[in-house]
Amino acid sequence: MNAGLNDAQKSAVETLAGPMLVLAGAGSGKTRVVTYRIANLIRHGIQPSRILAVTFTKKAAMEMQHRVADLITLDTSDQPEISTFHSLCVRILRRQIDQLGYPPNFTIMDAADQASICRKVLREIRVPDSSLRPR
């Protein structure tokens, strides 16, 4: 299963205890290391639902999910949590936001939403569109 991994990568894959942070440059095999480690943990009896892998991009998260599925057959009801930091944090907020006094149906504003609100506020305070541009 560890074919194509260097010694440091094999060590990361074979480490069973505790959390692990994998930091490396583009094209260095981070996704391979993480997916092999997930498969190895599951093969050693760790429940998939107790495994969390977090990455920056949706593309990387989807790639990890596909690679894990290629490495090991899992019950669809018991999957490792593989997501982006953004989606993980949104899920946590939706579950816990009421403790901060906010409703769980909040929305996250993207850059276009922010610019739209800025333009609206500028109009309300009568600042001409030509004098200020929201960025």
C-alpha positions in Angstrom: 0.0 0.0 0.0 2.9 2.4 0.6 4.3 2.1 -2.9 5.9 5.3 -4.2 6.4 6.9 -0.7 9.7 8.0 0.6 10.8 7.2 4.1 9.4 10.3 5.7 6.1 9.8 4.0 6.0 6.1 5.0 6.6 7.1 8.6 3.7 9.5 8.5 1.4 6.9 7.0 2.4 4.2 9.5 2.0 6.5 12.6 -1.2 5.4 14.3 -1.2 7.4 17.5 -2.5 11.0 17.7 -3.1 13.8 15.3 -0.8 14.6 12.4 -0.1 17.8 10.5 1.2 17.3 7.0 2.9 20.4 5.6 4.8 20.4 2.3 5.0 22.2 -1.0 2.9 21.7 -4.1 3.3 18.3 -5.8 5.2 16.8 -2.9 2.7 14.0 -2.2 0.7 15.5 0.7 -2.6 14.2 -0.6 -1.2 10.7 -1.1 0.3 10.7 2.4 -3.0 11.8 4.1 -5.1 9.4 2.1 -2.8 6.4 2.7 -2.7 7.3 6.4 -6.5 7.4 6.6 -6.7 4.0 4.9 -4.0 2.6 7.2 -5.8 3.9 10.3 -9.1 2.2 9.2 -7.2 -1.0 8.4 -5.9 -0.9 12.0 -9.4 -0.7 13.4 -9.9 3.1 13.8 -13.6 3.9 13.1 -13.8 6.1 10.0 -16.2 8.5 11.7 -13.4 9.3 14.2 -11.0 10.5 11.5 -10.8 14.1 10.4 -8.8 15.4 7.4 -9.0 19.1 6.6 -7.5 20.9 3.6 -7.8 24.4 2.1 -9.5 23.7 -1.2 -12.7 21.9 -2.2 -10.8 20.3 -5.0 -8.2 18.8 -2.6 -11.0 17.6 -0.2 -12.8 15.9 -3.1 -9.6 14.3 -4.4 -8.9 12.9 -0.9 -12.4 11.5 -0.6 -12.0 9.8 -4.0 -8.5 8.4 -3.2 -9.7 7.0 0.1 -12.6 5.3 -1.6 -10.2 3.8 -4.1 -7.9 2.5 -1.3 -10.5 1.0 1.0 -14.2 0.0 0.9 -16.3 1.7 3.5 -19.8 1.5 4.7 -21.5 4.7 3.5 -22.9 5.4 6.9 -19.4 5.4 8.5 -17.1 7.7 6.6 -14.0 9.8 7.6 -14.7 13.5 7.7 -12.7 15.0 4.8 -13.5 18.7 4.2 -12.1 22.2 3.8 -11.4 24.4 6.8 -14.3 26.7 5.6 -16.9 23.9 5.4 -15.8 22.4 8.8 -16.0 25.8 10.5 -19.4 26.5 9.0 -20.7 23.2 10.3 -19.3 23.9 13.7 -20.9 27.4 13.7 -24.2 26.1 12.6 -24.3 23.6 15.5 -23.0 26.0 18.1 -24.0 29.5 17.0 -27.0 29.7 19.2 -24.6 29.8 22.2 -23.4 33.1 20.8 -27.0 34.4 20.5 -27.2 34.1 16.7 -29.6 32.0 14.6 -28.2 28.9 12.8 -29.6 30.1 9.4 -26.9 32.7 9.0 -25.3 33.3 5.6 -21.7 33.9 4.7 -21.1 36.9 2.5 -18.8 36.6 -0.5 -16.9 39.5 -2.1 -19.8 40.4 -4.4 -22.3 40.6 -1.4 -19.8 42.8 0.5 -19.4 45.2 -2.4 -23.1 45.4 -2.9 -23.7 46.3 0.8 -20.9 48.9 0.7 -22.4 50.5 -2.4 -25.8 50.6 -0.7 -24.4 52.2 2.4 -22.5 54.8 0.3 -25.8 55.7 -1.5 -27.6 55.9 1.9 -25.0 58.4 3.2 -25.2 60.2 -0.1 -21.6 59.6 -1.2 -21.5 59.7 -5.0 -20.6 56.4 -6.7 -17.8 58.1 -8.5 -15.9 59.3 -5.4 -15.5 56.0 -3.6 -15.4 52.4 -4.8 -15.8 49.5 -2.4 -12.9 46.9 -2.6 
